[in-house]
Amino acid sequence: MAAELHVALVAADREVWSGEATLVVARTTSGDIGVMPGHQPLLGVLESGPVTIRTSDGGTVVAAVHGGFISFADNKLSLLAEIAELSDEIDVQRAERELERAKAEGDATAERRADVRLRAAAAS
Amino acid sequence: MGAQLRVYKRRIRSVTATKKITKAMEMIAASRVVKAQRKVAASTPYATELTRAVTAVGTGSNTKHPLTTQAETVTRSAVLLLTSDRGLAGAFNSNAIKQAEQLTERLEREGKQVDTYIVGRRGVAHYNFRERKIAEAWTGFTDEPSYADAKKVAAPLIEAIEKNTAEGGVDEIHIVFTEFVSMMTQTALDDRLLPLSLDEVAKEAKPQGEILPLYDFEPSAEDVLDALLPRYVESRVYNALLQSAASKHAATRRAMKSATDNAGELIETLSRLANAARQAEITQEISEIVGGASALADATAGSDR
């Protein structure tokens, strides 16, 4: 397949992943959105959630993204997030511990963050 | 050993010890500059993309937002001053403080009230000593600022600008920081952070006059702008913090290098003086011996006669 788009997943302090992809699925505030090559220019607000990138060589990259933006124009897609981690960077045990702790303390944001991490890790 | 010589020897020893310390500090600072520079570079993609996005919303929609519209009469402005926690960095902190004071003076001349926000112990100490009011201050992270620190600093500023001026809010935010131009040049400068002038941002993002695509906003342009602008401010503050940190390390490196050089020079002069003192001592001893011998010879010659 010839059609592909360039994806840059950028966190505040580093570039997490960049490369060519055929499909990117992300969660915006108004629901999941899938972007394929040739999509109309788009700028959206992301919810914290897993982002799935189908790379052009057939692989899948999953990342946990906590808040941020998705912007797409000229076949270039940027995912901006304050915090973003690839699924294989996620420390599952630590996230589980965090989840327990957040639940015990009733910290909703921390709970959501840990939950997203775990889901991203499980999805890959 | 003569007293004079002993004093010189002692001073040489102490200056040598100081030189060792400054040399070590220079080396540490040099490695930290590189690290800080790398962090500035790593944060650039995020800042560029964010600027692009802000430009896109700003120019692609007719949304009015408190963060982009200029108040008709500005009654109060906030000044965020970035200094370092530690000194030994030459004129780094005093330059930044001077810049902030000039800016404050200018704003006050225009009839605006100024709230000062400070990052870094040096700036806080300067203002406290002069018993000036500080709206809020943060210390402890200037050497290696993280994004969370930038968020912490940006939060009250964003809150202040969203509040009404009558209730203690501000109309504009200025930032004073030290720009890292190169290893040798760092300049303290002030910049208006908010309200954003979109034309300037657009100019920065697109110097060649490229046409921006017509974006589809999800969920709506207002919501995107609402979410985008605080992030933009945070990222600008983060960038300023990183540049400030890099500049501070570069300034420390330079200051420590000249301290090391000066110590070397001092050691050289002192050893010259010590050598001269030693020579003088020897000369004196010889002349004493010669004088003593000839006096003895004269005395014996006299008694023979």
HADDOCK unambig.tbl for C-alpha pairs under 7 A between the chains (distance, minus, plus):
assign (segid A and resid 10 and name CA) (segid B and resid 45 and name CA) 6.84 0.50 0.50
assign (segid A and resid 10 and name CA) (segid B and resid 46 and name CA) 5.76 0.50 0.50
assign (segid A and resid 11 and name CA) (segid B and resid 46 and name CA) 6.39 0.50 0.50
assign (segid A and resid 12 and name CA) (segid B and resid 43 and name CA) 5.91 0.50 0.50
assign (segid A and resid 12 and name CA) (segid B and resid 46 and name CA) 5.53 0.50 0.50
assign (segid A and resid 12 and name CA) (segid B and resid 147 and name CA) 6.85 0.50 0.50
assign (segid A and resid 13 and name CA) (segid B and resid 42 and name CA) 5.69 0.50 0.50
assign (segid A and resid 13 and name CA) (segid B and resid 43 and name CA) 4.51 0.50 0.50
assign (segid A and resid 14 and name CA) (segid B and resid 42 and name CA) 4.79 0.50 0.50
assign (segid A and resid 14 and name CA) (segid B and resid 43 and name CA) 5.69 0.50 0.50
assign (segid A and resid 15 and name CA) (segid B and resid 42 and name CA) 6.95 0.50 0.50
assign (segid A and resid 15 and name CA) (segid B and resid 45 and name CA) 6.91 0.50 0.50
assign (segid A and resid 29 and name CA) (segid B and resid 219 and name CA) 6.98 0.50 0.50
assign (segid A and resid 30 and name CA) (segid B and resid 219 and name CA) 6.13 0.50 0.50
assign (segid A and resid 41 and name CA) (segid B and resid 213 and name CA) 6.50 0.50 0.50
assign (segid A and resid 41 and name CA) (segid B and resid 214 and name CA) 6.38 0.50 0.50
assign (segid A and resid 41 and name CA) (segid B and resid 215 and name CA) 4.61 0.50 0.50
assign (segid A and resid 41 and name CA) (segid B and resid 216 and name CA) 5.81 0.50 0.50
assign (segid A and resid 42 and name CA) (segid B and resid 215 and name CA) 4.96 0.50 0.50
assign (segid A and resid 42 and name CA) (segid B and resid 216 and name CA) 4.53 0.50 0.50
assign (segid A and resid 42 and name CA) (segid B and resid 217 and name CA) 5.88 0.50 0.50
assign (segid A and resid 43 and name CA) (segid B and resid 215 and name CA) 6.28 0.50 0.50
assign (segid A and resid 43 and name CA) (segid B and resid 216 and name CA) 6.11 0.50 0.50
assign (segid A and resid 43 and name CA) (segid B and resid 217 and name CA) 4.98 0.50 0.50
assign (segid A and resid 43 and name CA) (segid B and resid 218 and name CA) 6.05 0.50 0.50
assign (segid A and resid 44 and name CA) (segid B and resid 217 and name CA) 5.72 0.50 0.50
assign (segid A and resid 44 and name CA) (segid B and resid 218 and name CA) 4.30 0.50 0.50
assign (segid A and resid 44 and name CA) (segid B and resid 219 and name CA) 6.53 0.50 0.50
assign (segid A and resid 44 and name CA) (segid B and resid 224 and name CA) 6.38 0.50 0.50
assign (segid A and resid 45 and name CA) (segid B and resid 218 and name CA) 6.56 0.50 0.50
assign (segid A and resid 45 and name CA) (segid B and resid 224 and name CA) 5.97 0.50 0.50
assign (segid A and resid 73 and name CA) (segid B and resid 213 and name CA) 6.75 0.50 0.50
assign (segid A and resid 80 and name CA) (segid B and resid 46 and name CA) 6.57 0.50 0.50
